[in-house]
Each structure stands twice: as C-alpha cells, then as structure tokens.
Amino acid sequence: MAVVLTLRWAGVTPEQYDAMLDTVGWEQRVPDGLVLHVAWFEPGVMHVTDVWDAEGDFQRFFAERLAPAVQEVGLAGQPDVRFAPVHRRFVAPGAGGGA
C-alpha cells in the first residue's frame, strides 16, 4: 500500500541537505519504491514530504543508503517521521523532477 511520509528535522540546514543529496545520489539512482520527494526549509527546520509505494521501501532505503549518509554528513538529533496511507494520488500532466 502506498504511503505518505512526512518528516520534520530541527537543526538541519539546506547545505547539510545538499551534502546528503550529493552523498546518497537519490536523484541519479532513484530508490526502489520512491514516487515523489519534496523538501523545504523554515528557519532552523527541514521538512520533507515523500510518497512511497510501501513503507518497507523507505525503511530499506533508509537502512542501506540514507543512514550512512546521515552519519557521514553529521546530522544531529532525530527527525520526527510519520507515515499515513495514501488515499488518492494525482500527478499533474507534464509534472517532472528537478528543483
């Protein structure tokens, strides 16, 4: 079952996020099950919303690729992560990736 992941992580900067992106390379080597990833920042807080085919797909990605990058980049603290089942998904025609 598809899930929405919401994540809030205090203390993570855009520079740290970019370093993690460079280390993990999820845009070049898309993790199995990842449908959508959006990240944004408020002062002192990183927010992420993802859609995954299944929660287990994210858990695998985290264990195999993301957790080592978090350590390498030196992110402090722990994120608040929540999952909810997707009720409906719509992707606008012509929507694509990239910043």
Order of alpha helices (4+ residues) and beta strands (2+ residues): beta-alpha-beta-beta-alpha-alpha-beta
